Amino acid sequence: MNCHAKLVTESNDAHAVAQALNADNVALEYLNVTTAASGNALVSEIRAQLLTTLMATVDDLLSCQITSESLIKNG
């Protein structure tokens, strides 16, 4: 099974958050993650072979984004 999710979220500093999330960008046989800034939005695309992998990756990505937003906002 091939699963795909596209997350588009608003950010006060999308470019800085996208750079912070760059470490999470991966290209593996069973998982592909990309995040980029587009204006004030963060666009993340996740492709995985298994739904459980997709869900866990989305959860991890959102957690990292929340942490990055908080660190950028509060220094």
CHARMM-style PDB file with segment names, atoms N, HN, CA, C and O in Angstrom:
ATOM      1  N   MET     1       0.844  -1.176   0.000  1.00  0.00      PROA
ATOM      2  CA  MET     1       0.000   0.000   0.000  1.00  0.00      PROA
ATOM      3  C   MET     1       0.893   1.244   0.000  1.00  0.00      PROA
ATOM      4  O   MET     1       1.882   1.300   0.730  1.00  0.00      PROA
ATOM      5  N   ASN     2       0.551   2.213  -0.798  1.00  0.00      PROA
ATOM      6  HN  ASN     2      -0.253   2.168  -1.391  1.00  0.00      PROA
ATOM      7  CA  ASN     2       1.242   3.489  -0.792  1.00  0.00      PROA
ATOM      8  C   ASN     2       0.325   4.521  -0.164  1.00  0.00      PROA
ATOM      9  O   ASN     2      -0.827   4.669  -0.572  1.00  0.00      PROA
ATOM     10  N   CYS     3       0.840   5.237   0.837  1.00  0.00      PROA
ATOM     11  HN  CYS     3       1.776   5.117   1.169  1.00  0.00      PROA
ATOM     12  CA  CYS     3       0.066   6.244   1.553  1.00  0.00      PROA
ATOM     13  C   CYS     3       0.723   7.598   1.353  1.00  0.00      PROA
ATOM     14  O   CYS     3       1.944   7.698   1.230  1.00  0.00      PROA
ATOM     15  N   HSD     4      -0.106   8.647   1.321  1.00  0.00      PROA
ATOM     16  HN  HSD     4      -1.098   8.565   1.421  1.00  0.00      PROA
ATOM     17  CA  HSD     4       0.395   9.988   1.079  1.00  0.00      PROA
ATOM     18  C   HSD     4      -0.357  10.990   1.947  1.00  0.00      PROA
ATOM     19  O   HSD     4      -1.580  10.919   2.077  1.00  0.00      PROA
ATOM     20  N   ALA     5       0.378  11.915   2.534  1.00  0.00      PROA
ATOM     21  HN  ALA     5       1.371  11.973   2.429  1.00  0.00      PROA
ATOM     22  CA  ALA     5      -0.240  13.007   3.285  1.00  0.00      PROA
ATOM     23  C   ALA     5       0.454  14.301   2.900  1.00  0.00      PROA
ATOM     24  O   ALA     5       1.670  14.342   2.713  1.00  0.00      PROA
ATOM     25  N   LYS     6      -0.336  15.351   2.786  1.00  0.00      PROA
ATOM     26  HN  LYS     6      -1.324  15.317   2.938  1.00  0.00      PROA
ATOM     27  CA  LYS     6       0.202  16.682   2.518  1.00  0.00      PROA
ATOM     28  C   LYS     6      -0.326  17.593   3.613  1.00  0.00      PROA
ATOM     29  O   LYS     6      -1.536  17.756   3.771  1.00  0.00      PROA
ATOM     30  N   LEU     7       0.593  18.187   4.367  1.00  0.00      PROA
ATOM     31  HN  LEU     7       1.576  18.055   4.239  1.00  0.00      PROA
ATOM     32  CA  LEU     7       0.232  19.091   5.445  1.00  0.00      PROA
ATOM     33  C   LEU     7       0.602  20.509   5.046  1.00  0.00      PROA
ATOM     34  O   LEU     7       1.738  20.769   4.649  1.00  0.00      PROA
ATOM     35  N   VAL     8      -0.340  21.415   5.149  1.00  0.00      PROA
ATOM     36  HN  VAL     8      -1.262  21.204   5.472  1.00  0.00      PROA
ATOM     37  CA  VAL     8      -0.076  22.826   4.887  1.00  0.00      PROA
ATOM     38  C   VAL     8      -0.474  23.577   6.149  1.00  0.00      PROA
ATOM     39  O   VAL     8      -1.644  23.594   6.531  1.00  0.00      PROA
ATOM     40  N   THR     9       0.506  24.193   6.788  1.00  0.00      PROA
ATOM     41  HN  THR     9       1.457  24.179   6.477  1.00  0.00      PROA
ATOM     42  CA  THR     9       0.261  24.916   8.029  1.00  0.00      PROA
ATOM     43  C   THR     9       0.829  26.322   7.934  1.00  0.00      PROA
ATOM     44  O   THR     9       1.818  26.560   7.242  1.00  0.00      PROA
ATOM     45  N   GLU    10       0.197  27.240   8.630  1.00  0.00      PROA
ATOM     46  HN  GLU    10      -0.606  27.046   9.193  1.00  0.00      PROA
ATOM     47  CA  GLU    10       0.661  28.627   8.650  1.00  0.00      PROA
ATOM     48  C   GLU    10       1.744  28.777   9.712  1.00  0.00      PROA
ATOM     49  O   GLU    10       1.704  28.125  10.755  1.00  0.00      PROA
ATOM     50  N   SER    11       2.707  29.643   9.431  1.00  0.00      PROA
ATOM     51  HN  SER    11       2.740  30.172   8.584  1.00  0.00      PROA
ATOM     52  CA  SER    11       3.805  29.870  10.356  1.00  0.00      PROA
ATOM     53  C   SER    11       4.204  31.339  10.336  1.00  0.00      PROA
ATOM     54  O   SER    11       4.152  31.989   9.292  1.00  0.00      PROA
ATOM     55  N   ASN    12       4.602  31.856  11.487  1.00  0.00      PROA
ATOM     56  HN  ASN    12       4.644  31.328  12.335  1.00  0.00      PROA
ATOM     57  CA  ASN    12       5.087  33.236  11.558  1.00  0.00      PROA
ATOM     58  C   ASN    12       6.450  33.390  10.894  1.00  0.00      PROA
ATOM     59  O   ASN    12       6.786  34.475  10.420  1.00  0.00      PROA
ATOM     60  N   ASP    13       7.236  32.322  10.853  1.00  0.00      PROA
ATOM     61  HN  ASP    13       6.964  31.441  11.238  1.00  0.00      PROA
ATOM     62  CA  ASP    13       8.553  32.338  10.218  1.00  0.00      PROA
ATOM     63  C   ASP    13       8.757  31.008   9.490  1.00  0.00      PROA
ATOM     64  O   ASP    13       9.566  30.175   9.899  1.00  0.00      PROA
ATOM     65  N   ALA    14       8.016  30.833   8.421  1.00  0.00      PROA
ATOM     66  HN  ALA    14       7.359  31.510   8.089  1.00  0.00      PROA
ATOM     67  CA  ALA    14       8.006  29.554   7.705  1.00  0.00      PROA
ATOM     68  C   ALA    14       9.391  29.133   7.233  1.00  0.00      PROA
ATOM     69  O   ALA    14       9.728  27.950   7.279  1.00  0.00      PROA
ATOM     70  N   HSD    15      10.189  30.085   6.782  1.00  0.00      PROA
ATOM     71  HN  HSD    15       9.914  31.046   6.744  1.00  0.00      PROA
ATOM     72  CA  HSD    15      11.516  29.725   6.258  1.00  0.00      PROA
ATOM     73  C   HSD    15      12.415  29.186   7.363  1.00  0.00      PROA
ATOM     74  O   HSD    15      13.131  28.208   7.147  1.00  0.00      PROA
ATOM     75  N   ALA    16      12.393  29.800   8.535  1.00  0.00      PROA
ATOM     76  HN  ALA    16      11.811  30.594   8.710  1.00  0.00      PROA
ATOM     77  CA  ALA    16      13.221  29.329   9.654  1.00  0.00      PROA
ATOM     78  C   ALA    16      12.751  27.952  10.132  1.00  0.00      PROA
ATOM     79  O   ALA    16      13.571  27.081  10.423  1.00  0.00      PROA
ATOM     80  N   VAL    17      11.448  27.762  10.211  1.00  0.00      PROA
ATOM     81  HN  VAL    17      10.782  28.470   9.974  1.00  0.00      PROA
ATOM     82  CA  VAL    17      10.920  26.468  10.650  1.00  0.00      PROA
ATOM     83  C   VAL    17      11.245  25.394   9.612  1.00  0.00      PROA
ATOM     84  O   VAL    17      11.603  24.274   9.976  1.00  0.00      PROA
ATOM     85  N   ALA    18      11.124  25.720   8.333  1.00  0.00      PROA
ATOM     86  HN  ALA    18      10.833  26.630   8.038  1.00  0.00      PROA
ATOM     87  CA  ALA    18      11.462  24.754   7.284  1.00  0.00      PROA
ATOM     88  C   ALA    18      12.929  24.346   7.382  1.00  0.00      PROA
ATOM     89  O   ALA    18      13.263  23.177   7.189  1.00  0.00      PROA
ATOM     90  N   GLN    19      13.798  25.297   7.679  1.00  0.00      PROA
ATOM     91  HN  GLN    19      13.526  26.247   7.836  1.00  0.00      PROA
ATOM     92  CA  GLN    19      15.223  24.968   7.839  1.00  0.00      PROA
ATOM     93  C   GLN    19      15.426  24.065   9.049  1.00  0.00      PROA
ATOM     94  O   GLN    19      16.223  23.128   9.002  1.00  0.00      PROA
ATOM     95  N   ALA    20      14.708  24.345  10.129  1.00  0.00      PROA
ATOM     96  HN  ALA    20      14.061  25.106  10.167  1.00  0.00      PROA
ATOM     97  CA  ALA    20      14.827  23.508  11.326  1.00  0.00      PROA
ATOM     98  C   ALA    20      14.335  22.087  11.056  1.00  0.00      PROA
ATOM     99  O   ALA    20      14.858  21.125  11.619  1.00  0.00      PROA
ATOM    100  N   LEU    21      13.341  21.962  10.203  1.00  0.00      PROA
ATOM    101  HN  LEU    21      12.916  22.743   9.746  1.00  0.00      PROA
ATOM    102  CA  LEU    21      12.782  20.645   9.893  1.00  0.00      PROA
ATOM    103  C   LEU    21      13.527  19.933   8.769  1.00  0.00      PROA
ATOM    104  O   LEU    21      13.208  18.790   8.445  1.00  0.00      PROA
ATOM    105  N   ASN    22      14.506  20.589   8.179  1.00  0.00      PROA
ATOM    106  HN  ASN    22      14.765  21.518   8.442  1.00  0.00      PROA
ATOM    107  CA  ASN    22      15.285  19.983   7.090  1.00  0.00      PROA
ATOM    108  C   ASN    22      15.889  18.642   7.484  1.00  0.00      PROA
ATOM    109  O   ASN    22      16.011  17.748   6.647  1.00  0.00      PROA
ATOM    110  N   ALA    23      16.266  18.496   8.745  1.00  0.00      PROA
ATOM    111  HN  ALA    23      16.167  19.223   9.424  1.00  0.00      PROA
ATOM    112  CA  ALA    23      16.860  17.233   9.202  1.00  0.00      PROA
ATOM    113  C   ALA    23      15.868  16.079   9.092  1.00  0.00      PROA
ATOM    114  O   ALA    23      16.266  14.917   9.011  1.00  0.00      PROA
ATOM    115  N   ASP    24      14.574  16.403   9.089  1.00  0.00      PROA
ATOM    116  HN  ASP    24      14.251  17.347   9.155  1.00  0.00      PROA
ATOM    117  CA  ASP    24      13.546  15.367   8.980  1.00  0.00      PROA
ATOM    118  C   ASP    24      13.244  14.986   7.541  1.00  0.00      PROA
ATOM    119  O   ASP    24      12.505  14.031   7.303  1.00  0.00      PROA
ATOM    120  N   ASN    25      13.797  15.710   6.576  1.00  0.00      PROA
ATOM    121  HN  ASN    25      14.397  16.487   6.770  1.00  0.00      PROA
ATOM    122  CA  ASN    25      13.591  15.362   5.168  1.00  0.00      PROA
ATOM    123  C   ASN    25      14.389  14.097   4.865  1.00  0.00      PROA
ATOM    124  O   ASN    25      15.612  14.075   4.998  1.00  0.00      PROA
ATOM    125  N   VAL    26      13.688  13.056   4.460  1.00  0.00      PROA
ATOM    126  HN  VAL    26      12.694  13.074   4.352  1.00  0.00      PROA
ATOM    127  CA  VAL    26      14.350  11.792   4.143  1.00  0.00      PROA
ATOM    128  C   VAL    26      13.820  11.242   2.832  1.00  0.00      PROA
ATOM    129  O   VAL    26      12.692  11.526   2.429  1.00  0.00      PROA
ATOM    130  N   ALA    27      14.639  10.466   2.189  1.00  0.00      PROA
ATOM    131  HN  ALA    27      15.555  10.235   2.516  1.00  0.00      PROA
ATOM    132  CA  ALA    27      14.230   9.776   0.963  1.00  0.00      PROA
ATOM    133  C   ALA    27      14.710   8.334   1.077  1.00  0.00      PROA
ATOM    134  O   ALA    27      15.847   8.011   0.731  1.00  0.00      PROA
ATOM    135  N   LEU    28      13.830   7.485   1.564  1.00  0.00      PROA
ATOM    136  HN  LEU    28      12.907   7.748   1.845  1.00  0.00      PROA
ATOM    137  CA  LEU    28      14.130   6.069   1.712  1.00  0.00      PROA
ATOM    138  C   LEU    28      13.196   5.269   0.822  1.00  0.00      PROA
ATOM    139  O   LEU    28      12.253   5.819   0.252  1.00  0.00      PROA
ATOM    140  N   GLU    29      13.447   4.005   0.705  1.00  0.00      PROA
ATOM    141  HN  GLU    29      14.213   3.559   1.168  1.00  0.00      PROA
ATOM    142  CA  GLU    29      12.592   3.158  -0.135  1.00  0.00      PROA
ATOM    143  C   GLU    29      11.152   3.112   0.389  1.00  0.00      PROA
ATOM    144  O   GLU    29      10.202   3.083  -0.393  1.00  0.00      PROA
ATOM    145  N   TYR    30      11.000   3.106   1.715  1.00  0.00      PROA
ATOM    146  HN  TYR    30      11.772   3.129   2.351  1.00  0.00      PROA
ATOM    147  CA  TYR    30       9.679   2.954   2.319  1.00  0.00      PROA
ATOM    148  C   TYR    30       9.103   4.249   2.889  1.00  0.00      PROA
ATOM    149  O   TYR    30       7.961   4.268   3.348  1.00  0.00      PROA
ATOM    150  N   LEU    31       9.894   5.343   2.863  1.00  0.00      PROA
ATOM    151  HN  LEU    31      10.822   5.327   2.490  1.00  0.00      PROA
ATOM    152  CA  LEU    31       9.444   6.601   3.455  1.00  0.00      PROA
ATOM    153  C   LEU    31      10.118   7.774   2.763  1.00  0.00      PROA
ATOM    154  O   LEU    31      11.327   7.768   2.533  1.00  0.00      PROA
ATOM    155  N   ASN    32       9.315   8.783   2.435  1.00  0.00      PROA
ATOM    156  HN  ASN    32       8.333   8.788   2.622  1.00  0.00      PROA
ATOM    157  CA  ASN    32       9.838  10.012   1.835  1.00  0.00      PROA
ATOM    158  C   ASN    32       9.158  11.186   2.526  1.00  0.00      PROA
ATOM    159  O   ASN    32       7.931  11.255   2.589  1.00  0.00      PROA
ATOM    160  N   VAL    33       9.966  12.109   3.046  1.00  0.00      PROA
ATOM    161  HN  VAL    33      10.963  12.053   2.995  1.00  0.00      PROA
ATOM    162  CA  VAL    33       9.446  13.281   3.747  1.00  0.00      PROA
ATOM    163  C   VAL    33      10.128  14.524   3.195  1.00  0.00      PROA
ATOM    164  O   VAL    33      11.354  14.575   3.103  1.00  0.00      PROA
ATOM    165  N   THR    34       9.336  15.523   2.828  1.00  0.00      PROA
ATOM    166  HN  THR    34       8.340  15.481   2.902  1.00  0.00      PROA
ATOM    167  CA  THR    34       9.881  16.815   2.418  1.00  0.00      PROA
ATOM    168  C   THR    34       9.063  17.915   3.072  1.00  0.00      PROA
ATOM    169  O   THR    34       7.843  17.811   3.198  1.00  0.00      PROA
ATOM    170  N   THR    35       9.750  18.967   3.484  1.00  0.00      PROA
ATOM    171  HN  THR    35      10.742  19.052   3.382  1.00  0.00      PROA
ATOM    172  CA  THR    35       9.103  20.152   4.034  1.00  0.00      PROA
ATOM    173  C   THR    35       9.768  21.371   3.419  1.00  0.00      PROA
ATOM    174  O   THR    35      10.994  21.452   3.350  1.00  0.00      PROA
ATOM    175  N   ALA    36       8.954  22.315   2.975  1.00  0.00      PROA
ATOM    176  HN  ALA    36       7.958  22.250   3.031  1.00  0.00      PROA
ATOM    177  CA  ALA    36       9.472  23.540   2.377  1.00  0.00      PROA
ATOM    178  C   ALA    36       8.557  24.704   2.762  1.00  0.00      PROA
ATOM    179  O   ALA    36       7.384  24.513   3.084  1.00  0.00      PROA
ATOM    180  N   ALA    37       9.113  25.895   2.723  1.00  0.00      PROA
ATOM    181  HN  ALA    37      10.066  26.050   2.462  1.00  0.00      PROA
ATOM    182  CA  ALA    37       8.343  27.103   2.989  1.00  0.00      PROA
ATOM    183  C   ALA    37       7.760  27.620   1.683  1.00  0.00      PROA
ATOM    184  O   ALA    37       8.385  27.542   0.626  1.00  0.00      PROA
ATOM    185  N   SER    38       6.556  28.145   1.786  1.00  0.00      PROA
ATOM    186  HN  SER    38       6.049  28.208   2.645  1.00  0.00      PROA
ATOM    187  CA  SER    38       5.894  28.781   0.653  1.00  0.00      PROA
ATOM    188  C   SER    38       5.163  29.995   1.213  1.00  0.00      PROA
ATOM    189  O   SER    38       4.032  29.890   1.688  1.00  0.00      PROA
ATOM    190  N   GLY    39       5.820  31.144   1.151  1.00  0.00      PROA
ATOM    191  HN  GLY    39       6.739  31.230   0.766  1.00  0.00      PROA
ATOM    192  CA  GLY    39       5.254  32.334   1.788  1.00  0.00      PROA
ATOM    193  C   GLY    39       5.208  32.143   3.291  1.00  0.00      PROA
ATOM    194  O   GLY    39       6.230  31.853   3.912  1.00  0.00      PROA
ATOM    195  N   ASN    40       4.026  32.304   3.887  1.00  0.00      PROA
ATOM    196  HN  ASN    40       3.195  32.540   3.382  1.00  0.00      PROA
ATOM    197  CA  ASN    40       3.857  32.103   5.327  1.00  0.00      PROA
ATOM    198  C   ASN    40       3.407  30.683   5.660  1.00  0.00      PROA
ATOM    199  O   ASN    40       2.983  30.413   6.784  1.00  0.00      PROA
ATOM    200  N   ALA    41       3.496  29.795   4.710  1.00  0.00      PROA
ATOM    201  HN  ALA    41       3.841  30.014   3.797  1.00  0.00      PROA
ATOM    202  CA  ALA    41       3.035  28.420   4.928  1.00  0.00      PROA
ATOM    203  C   ALA    41       4.198  27.439   4.899  1.00  0.00      PROA
ATOM    204  O   ALA    41       5.201  27.640   4.214  1.00  0.00      PROA
ATOM    205  N   LEU    42       4.026  26.384   5.661  1.00  0.00      PROA
ATOM    206  HN  LEU    42       3.211  26.221   6.218  1.00  0.00      PROA
ATOM    207  CA  LEU    42       4.924  25.236   5.603  1.00  0.00      PROA
ATOM    208  C   LEU    42       4.172  24.138   4.861  1.00  0.00      PROA
ATOM    209  O   LEU    42       3.026  23.830   5.187  1.00  0.00      PROA
ATOM    210  N   VAL    43       4.811  23.565   3.885  1.00  0.00      PROA
ATOM    211  HN  VAL    43       5.742  23.815   3.620  1.00  0.00      PROA
ATOM    212  CA  VAL    43       4.194  22.488   3.116  1.00  0.00      PROA
ATOM    213  C   VAL    43       5.042  21.231   3.316  1.00  0.00      PROA
ATOM    214  O   VAL    43       6.200  21.167   2.905  1.00  0.00      PROA
ATOM    215  N   SER    44       4.439  20.253   3.949  1.00  0.00      PROA
ATOM    216  HN  SER    44       3.498  20.305   4.283  1.00  0.00      PROA
ATOM    217  CA  SER    44       5.123  18.979   4.189  1.00  0.00      PROA
ATOM    218  C   SER    44       4.391  17.882   3.432  1.00  0.00      PROA
ATOM    219  O   SER    44       3.163  17.796   3.461  1.00  0.00      PROA
ATOM    220  N   GLU    45       5.164  17.051   2.756  1.00  0.00      PROA
ATOM    221  HN  GLU    45       6.162  17.121   2.732  1.00  0.00      PROA
ATOM    222  CA  GLU    45       4.594  15.895   2.064  1.00  0.00      PROA
ATOM    223  C   GLU    45       5.277  14.647   2.583  1.00  0.00      PROA
ATOM    224  O   GLU    45       6.502  14.571   2.669  1.00  0.00      PROA
ATOM    225  N   ILE    46       4.454  13.675   2.927  1.00  0.00      PROA
ATOM    226  HN  ILE    46       3.458  13.738   2.857  1.00  0.00      PROA
ATOM    227  CA  ILE    46       4.946  12.415   3.457  1.00  0.00      PROA
ATOM    228  C   ILE    46       4.367  11.292   2.602  1.00  0.00      PROA
ATOM    229  O   ILE    46       3.162  11.241   2.355  1.00  0.00      PROA
ATOM    230  N   ARG    47       5.235  10.403   2.161  1.00  0.00      PROA
ATOM    231  HN  ARG    47       6.214  10.445   2.361  1.00  0.00      PROA
ATOM    232  CA  ARG    47       4.813   9.207   1.428  1.00  0.00      PROA
ATOM    233  C   ARG    47       5.420   8.017   2.163  1.00  0.00      PROA
ATOM    234  O   ARG    47       6.607   8.004   2.487  1.00  0.00      PROA
ATOM    235  N   ALA    48       4.580   7.022   2.416  1.00  0.00      PROA
ATOM    236  HN  ALA    48       3.615   7.032   2.153  1.00  0.00      PROA
ATOM    237  CA  ALA    48       5.039   5.833   3.136  1.00  0.00      PROA
ATOM    238  C   ALA    48       4.346   4.604   2.569  1.00  0.00      PROA
ATOM    239  O   ALA    48       3.267   4.689   1.983  1.00  0.00      PROA
ATOM    240  N   GLN    49       4.988   3.465   2.758  1.00  0.00      PROA
ATOM    241  HN  GLN    49       5.865   3.396   3.235  1.00  0.00      PROA
ATOM    242  CA  GLN    49       4.388   2.217   2.285  1.00  0.00      PROA
ATOM    243  C   GLN    49       3.288   1.737   3.226  1.00  0.00      PROA
ATOM    244  O   GLN    49       2.330   1.103   2.786  1.00  0.00      PROA
ATOM    245  N   LEU    50       3.416   2.032   4.503  1.00  0.00      PROA
ATOM    246  HN  LEU    50       4.194   2.547   4.861  1.00  0.00      PROA
ATOM    247  CA  LEU    50       2.443   1.568   5.494  1.00  0.00      PROA
ATOM    248  C   LEU    50       1.719   2.747   6.130  1.00  0.00      PROA
ATOM    249  O   LEU    50       2.319   3.795   6.368  1.00  0.00      PROA
ATOM    250  N   LEU    51       0.437   2.575   6.404  1.00  0.00      PROA
ATOM    251  HN  LEU    51      -0.051   1.724   6.211  1.00  0.00      PROA
ATOM    252  CA  LEU    51      -0.345   3.620   7.051  1.00  0.00      PROA
ATOM    253  C   LEU    51       0.194   3.928   8.444  1.00  0.00      PROA
ATOM    254  O   LEU    51       0.214   5.089   8.853  1.00  0.00      PROA
ATOM    255  N   THR    52       0.625   2.920   9.168  1.00  0.00      PROA
ATOM    256  HN  THR    52       0.608   1.977   8.836  1.00  0.00      PROA
ATOM    257  CA  THR    52       1.168   3.150  10.513  1.00  0.00      PROA
ATOM    258  C   THR    52       2.435   3.992  10.460  1.00  0.00      PROA
ATOM    259  O   THR    52       2.647   4.842  11.324  1.00  0.00      PROA
ATOM    260  N   THR    53       3.274   3.768   9.463  1.00  0.00      PROA
ATOM    261  HN  THR    53       3.102   3.077   8.761  1.00  0.00      PROA
ATOM    262  CA  THR    53       4.482   4.577   9.282  1.00  0.00      PROA
ATOM    263  C   THR    53       4.109   6.008   8.952  1.00  0.00      PROA
ATOM    264  O   THR    53       4.706   6.944   9.483  1.00  0.00      PROA
ATOM    265  N   LEU    54       3.128   6.186   8.082  1.00  0.00      PROA
ATOM    266  HN  LEU    54       2.643   5.426   7.651  1.00  0.00      PROA
ATOM    267  CA  LEU    54       2.668   7.526   7.712  1.00  0.00      PROA
ATOM    268  C   LEU    54       2.155   8.269   8.942  1.00  0.00      PROA
ATOM    269  O   LEU    54       2.519   9.422   9.171  1.00  0.00      PROA
ATOM    270  N   MET    55       1.315   7.614   9.726  1.00  0.00      PROA
ATOM    271  HN  MET    55       1.019   6.677   9.540  1.00  0.00      PROA
ATOM    272  CA  MET    55       0.731   8.264  10.900  1.00  0.00      PROA
ATOM    273  C   MET    55       1.795   8.626  11.933  1.00  0.00      PROA
ATOM    274  O   MET    55       1.755   9.719  12.500  1.00  0.00      PROA
ATOM    275  N   ALA    56       2.727   7.743  12.181  1.00  0.00      PROA
ATOM    276  HN  ALA    56       2.760   6.856  11.721  1.00  0.00      PROA
ATOM    277  CA  ALA    56       3.789   8.015  13.142  1.00  0.00      PROA
ATOM    278  C   ALA    56       4.679   9.156  12.657  1.00  0.00      PROA
ATOM    279  O   ALA    56       5.118   9.984  13.455  1.00  0.00      PROA
ATOM    280  N   THR    57       4.945   9.202  11.357  1.00  0.00      PROA
ATOM    281  HN  THR    57       4.588   8.529  10.709  1.00  0.00      PROA
ATOM    282  CA  THR    57       5.785  10.251  10.788  1.00  0.00      PROA
ATOM    283  C   THR    57       5.087  11.604  10.850  1.00  0.00      PROA
ATOM    284  O   THR    57       5.721  12.609  11.170  1.00  0.00      PROA
ATOM    285  N   VAL    58       3.791  11.645  10.548  1.00  0.00      PROA
ATOM    286  HN  VAL    58       3.276  10.828  10.288  1.00  0.00      PROA
ATOM    287  CA  VAL    58       3.027  12.895  10.653  1.00  0.00      PROA
ATOM    288  C   VAL    58       3.052  13.386  12.094  1.00  0.00      PROA
ATOM    289  O   VAL    58       3.257  14.575  12.339  1.00  0.00      PROA
ATOM    290  N   ASP    59       2.849  12.492  13.038  1.00  0.00      PROA
ATOM    291  HN  ASP    59       2.683  11.526  12.839  1.00  0.00      PROA
ATOM    292  CA  ASP    59       2.881  12.847  14.458  1.00  0.00      PROA
ATOM    293  C   ASP    59       4.245  13.419  14.849  1.00  0.00      PROA
ATOM    294  O   ASP    59       4.313  14.452  15.514  1.00  0.00      PROA
ATOM    295  N   ASP    60       5.315  12.763  14.447  1.00  0.00      PROA
ATOM    296  HN  ASP    60       5.260  11.923  13.907  1.00  0.00      PROA
ATOM    297  CA  ASP    60       6.669  13.233  14.748  1.00  0.00      PROA
ATOM    298  C   ASP    60       6.940  14.591  14.099  1.00  0.00      PROA
ATOM    299  O   ASP    60       7.512  15.482  14.726  1.00  0.00      PROA
ATOM    300  N   LEU    61       6.529  14.740  12.853  1.00  0.00      PROA
ATOM    301  HN  LEU    61       6.063  14.016  12.344  1.00  0.00      PROA
ATOM    302  CA  LEU    61       6.760  15.981  12.126  1.00  0.00      PROA
ATOM    303  C   LEU    61       6.035  17.151  12.789  1.00  0.00      PROA
ATOM    304  O   LEU    61       6.612  18.225  12.955  1.00  0.00      PROA
ATOM    305  N   LEU    62       4.779  16.946  13.165  1.00  0.00      PROA
ATOM    306  HN  LEU    62       4.310  16.072  13.030  1.00  0.00      PROA
ATOM    307  CA  LEU    62       4.021  18.012  13.831  1.00  0.00      PROA
ATOM    308  C   LEU    62       4.632  18.364  15.187  1.00  0.00      PROA
ATOM    309  O   LEU    62       4.679  19.536  15.562  1.00  0.00      PROA
ATOM    310  N   SER    63       5.094  17.367  15.913  1.00  0.00      PROA
ATOM    311  HN  SER    63       5.056  16.415  15.608  1.00  0.00      PROA
ATOM    312  CA  SER    63       5.749  17.616  17.198  1.00  0.00      PROA
ATOM    313  C   SER    63       7.012  18.454  17.011  1.00  0.00      PROA
ATOM    314  O   SER    63       7.257  19.394  17.766  1.00  0.00      PROA
ATOM    315  N   CYS    64       7.804  18.110  16.009  1.00  0.00      PROA
ATOM    316  HN  CYS    64       7.605  17.346  15.396  1.00  0.00      PROA
ATOM    317  CA  CYS    64       9.027  18.874  15.723  1.00  0.00      PROA
ATOM    318  C   CYS    64       8.692  20.292  15.264  1.00  0.00      PROA
ATOM    319  O   CYS    64       9.398  21.240  15.609  1.00  0.00      PROA
ATOM    320  N   GLN    65       7.622  20.437  14.492  1.00  0.00      PROA
ATOM    321  HN  GLN    65       7.049  19.667  14.212  1.00  0.00      PROA
ATOM    322  CA  GLN    65       7.227  21.770  14.039  1.00  0.00      PROA
ATOM    323  C   GLN    65       6.786  22.632  15.215  1.00  0.00      PROA
ATOM    324  O   GLN    65       7.162  23.801  15.300  1.00  0.00      PROA
ATOM    325  N   ILE    66       6.000  22.075  16.115  1.00  0.00      PROA
ATOM    326  HN  ILE    66       5.694  21.125  16.047  1.00  0.00      PROA
ATOM    327  CA  ILE    66       5.551  22.823  17.291  1.00  0.00      PROA
ATOM    328  C   ILE    66       6.744  23.258  18.125  1.00  0.00      PROA
ATOM    329  O   ILE    66       6.797  24.397  18.590  1.00  0.00      PROA
ATOM    330  N   THR    67       7.699  22.360  18.315  1.00  0.00      PROA
ATOM    331  HN  THR    67       7.656  21.435  17.937  1.00  0.00      PROA
ATOM    332  CA  THR    67       8.909  22.691  19.088  1.00  0.00      PROA
ATOM    333  C   THR    67       9.706  23.777  18.392  1.00  0.00      PROA
ATOM    334  O   THR    67      10.162  24.715  19.046  1.00  0.00      PROA
ATOM    335  N   SER    68       9.886  23.677  17.084  1.00  0.00      PROA
ATOM    336  HN  SER    68       9.515  22.915  16.553  1.00  0.00      PROA
ATOM    337  CA  SER    68      10.636  24.688  16.330  1.00  0.00      PROA
ATOM    338  C   SER    68       9.958  26.046  16.398  1.00  0.00      PROA
ATOM    339  O   SER    68      10.622  27.061  16.606  1.00  0.00      PROA
ATOM    340  N   GLU    69       8.638  26.075  16.225  1.00  0.00      PROA
ATOM    341  HN  GLU    69       8.098  25.251  16.057  1.00  0.00      PROA
ATOM    342  CA  GLU    69       7.881  27.340  16.311  1.00  0.00      PROA
ATOM    343  C   GLU    69       8.085  27.976  17.679  1.00  0.00      PROA
ATOM    344  O   GLU    69       8.311  29.182  17.779  1.00  0.00      PROA
ATOM    345  N   SER    70       8.007  27.174  18.725  1.00  0.00      PROA
ATOM    346  HN  SER    70       7.824  26.195  18.643  1.00  0.00      PROA
ATOM    347  CA  SER    70       8.152  27.681  20.085  1.00  0.00      PROA
ATOM    348  C   SER    70       9.556  28.236  20.328  1.00  0.00      PROA
ATOM    349  O   SER    70       9.713  29.305  20.919  1.00  0.00      PROA
ATOM    350  N   LEU    71      10.565  27.511  19.874  1.00  0.00      PROA
ATOM    351  HN  LEU    71      10.438  26.643  19.394  1.00  0.00      PROA
ATOM    352  CA  LEU    71      11.950  27.969  20.067  1.00  0.00      PROA
ATOM    353  C   LEU    71      12.224  29.265  19.293  1.00  0.00      PROA
ATOM    354  O   LEU    71      12.903  30.159  19.797  1.00  0.00      PROA
ATOM    355  N   ILE    72      11.704  29.361  18.090  1.00  0.00      PROA
ATOM    356  HN  ILE    72      11.152  28.634  17.680  1.00  0.00      PROA
ATOM    357  CA  ILE    72      11.908  30.569  17.288  1.00  0.00      PROA
ATOM    358  C   ILE    72      11.183  31.744  17.921  1.00  0.00      PROA
ATOM    359  O   ILE    72      11.721  32.850  17.970  1.00  0.00      PROA
ATOM    360  N   LYS    73       9.977  31.521  18.404  1.00  0.00      PROA
ATOM    361  HN  LYS    73       9.539  30.622  18.365  1.00  0.00      PROA
ATOM    362  CA  LYS    73       9.184  32.586  19.012  1.00  0.00      PROA
ATOM    363  C   LYS    73       9.776  33.064  20.342  1.00  0.00      PROA
ATOM    364  O   LYS    73       9.828  34.264  20.609  1.00  0.00      PROA
ATOM    365  N   ASN    74      10.222  32.115  21.171  1.00  0.00      PROA
ATOM    366  HN  ASN    74      10.180  31.140  20.954  1.00  0.00      PROA
ATOM    367  CA  ASN    74      10.689  32.456  22.522  1.00  0.00      PROA
ATOM    368  C   ASN    74      12.208  32.555  22.647  1.00  0.00      PROA
ATOM    369  O   ASN    74      12.729  32.853  23.722  1.00  0.00      PROA
ATOM    370  N   GLY    75      12.907  32.307  21.560  1.00  0.00      PROA
ATOM    371  HN  GLY    75      12.484  32.065  20.687  1.00  0.00      PROA
ATOM    372  CA  GLY    75      14.368  32.418  21.563  1.00  0.00      PROA
ATOM    373  C   GLY    75      14.980  31.368  22.334  1.00  0.00      PROA
ATOM    374  OT1 GLY    75      16.205  31.314  22.440  1.00  0.00      PROA
TER     375      GLY     75
END
